Amino acid sequence: MPDPELFKARVFTPANGFTNGVEGPAVDKAGTIYAVNFAKEGTIGQITPGGQASLFVELPAGSVGNGIRFNKAGDMFIADYPKHNILRISKGTKTVTVFAHESRMNQPNDVAIDDKGRLYASDPNWKENTGNIWRIDPDGKVSRLEANMGTTNGIEVSPDNKTLYVNESVQRNVWAYDLSPSGMVSNKRLLIRFPDFGMDGMRCDKAGNLYIARYDKGTVVKVSPQGKVLQEIILTGKKPTNVTFGGKDNRLVYVTLQDQGNLEVFRADVPGRQ
């Protein structure tokens, strides 16, 4: 019997509790949701499964977060775009350290993580409509995987760790790469191109489908590994910036909304990869 609540978005946190820089989001093993820029820029907020938001940490002066990911150990990694850093907060602490710094980055934006704990960061140059992809190894070593792309933004690793997905916001392309066991990319191919609106963050479910925030359209679109649109979820807000999976069965999709300064949530049919 179909679940009547599937893919029906509802407001999760009050409007304007976060700034219009609300991004992230990510969920820890306890089910707490995190997103950047709670109440003011340069912070990370934490949200209970019931939707109560509060301050988790303030980042060092001048640092502003974007994408957030957790590794298997429960450590949090944050893309700090003004300072060209990947920050780390070890599990059980609120101490913010610089995990990796790369002065050649435009601004690390979204981050993905594979099963070996390697991070992948999109790196857009919004003024030039260009971008790069970087890999950050568990020892903090930074390697550029691809240069001279479009405006790289959302990034994700497939459940089998064999594909890296990257989208370009301005060009409205979603690219797929073969991802090798050593973390190298090859065989770049177009998964899907949208005719209108923008794109931001994205996440995979366990079946390998991508959930992509459609910025300015006010939707999250579910796309198959073959590039077919399977579902489009209509949100209250119009400017979704990113998505993540959580909930007891990992089937709740939390969405950050720039224009609302909050999060919305809907229920998916397949659990998330993380």
Secondary structure as GFF3:
##gff-version 3
##sequence-region A 1 274
A	DSSP	beta_strand	10	11	.	.	.	ID=ss1
A	DSSP	beta_strand	18	27	.	.	.	ID=ss2
A	DSSP	beta_strand	33	38	.	.	.	ID=ss3
A	DSSP	beta_strand	43	47	.	.	.	ID=ss4
A	DSSP	beta_strand	53	58	.	.	.	ID=ss5
A	DSSP	beta_strand	65	70	.	.	.	ID=ss6
A	DSSP	beta_strand	76	80	.	.	.	ID=ss7
A	DSSP	beta_strand	85	89	.	.	.	ID=ss8
A	DSSP	beta_strand	96	101	.	.	.	ID=ss9
A	DSSP	beta_strand	111	113	.	.	.	ID=ss10
A	DSSP	beta_strand	119	125	.	.	.	ID=ss11
A	DSSP	beta_strand	130	136	.	.	.	ID=ss12
A	DSSP	beta_strand	142	149	.	.	.	ID=ss13
A	DSSP	beta_strand	152	157	.	.	.	ID=ss14
A	DSSP	beta_strand	163	168	.	.	.	ID=ss15
A	DSSP	beta_strand	173	179	.	.	.	ID=ss16
A	DSSP	beta_strand	185	193	.	.	.	ID=ss17
A	DSSP	beta_strand	202	204	.	.	.	ID=ss18
A	DSSP	beta_strand	210	214	.	.	.	ID=ss19
A	DSSP	beta_strand	219	223	.	.	.	ID=ss20
A	DSSP	beta_strand	229	234	.	.	.	ID=ss21
A	DSSP	beta_strand	240	246	.	.	.	ID=ss22
A	DSSP	beta_strand	252	257	.	.	.	ID=ss23
A	DSSP	beta_strand	262	267	.	.	.	ID=ss24
###
